[in-house]
Amino acid sequence: MEDNLHSPQRRLIELRMASADLDDLIQRAKTDHPGEDLTLRRLKGQRQQLHDQIARLEAQLDPPELA
């Protein structure tokens, strides 16, 4: 059971959920505080880091097939 909590698949799910949460925060920041460019840039940077982590993990879990 403990191994399942730390599996790469579980981590991928957690990263995708965190990315969705950041998407929501970014949308709210755009509508609630449209002039706060620094906050938006930081949130978007965090989201990009998550997307990079997701891409790396997906590549590890499902490596491309050799032709």
N, C-alpha and C positions, 0 to 999 in steps of 0.2 A: 504494500500500500504506500509506504514512504517513497519508494522509487517512482511511483506514478505521479506524485506531487511535484517531482523535480524532473520529469521527463521533458525532452525537447518539444514534444507535441503540446504539453501543458504550457510551457513557456511561450510557444507560438500563440496560443489562445490568449494568454495574458497580455502579450504585446499587442495583439489585434484589438483587444478591449481597451487598452490604454490609448491606442491610436484613435479609436472611435470617441473616447472621452475627450481627447484633445481636439478632435474635429468639432465636437459640441462646444467646447470652450472658445474655440476660434470663432465659430458662428455667433455665439453670444457676445463676444468682445467686439465683433464687427458691428452688431446692431446696437448694443448698449453703450459702447464707448468708441465711436468711430474715429476719434482723433488720436487714439493711443497706438501710434505706429510701433513704438518700441515693444510694447506688450505683444502685439500681433507678431512681430518678427521673432521674438523669443519663443512664443508658442509654436510658430511654424517651424522654427529650428528644431525644437524638441520633437515635433511630429516627424520631421525629416529623419532625425536620428532613429526614431522608432521604425520608420519605414525601411531604413538601411539594415537595422537589426533583423527585422522580419525577413527581408530579402536574403540575408546571409543564412539565417536559420532554415528558410525554405530550401535554399540551395544545398544545405547539409542533409536535410531530410529527404530530398528528392533530387539527387544530382542529375544533370543532363545526360541523356543517353549518347553513347558514342555512335557515330554514323558508320 
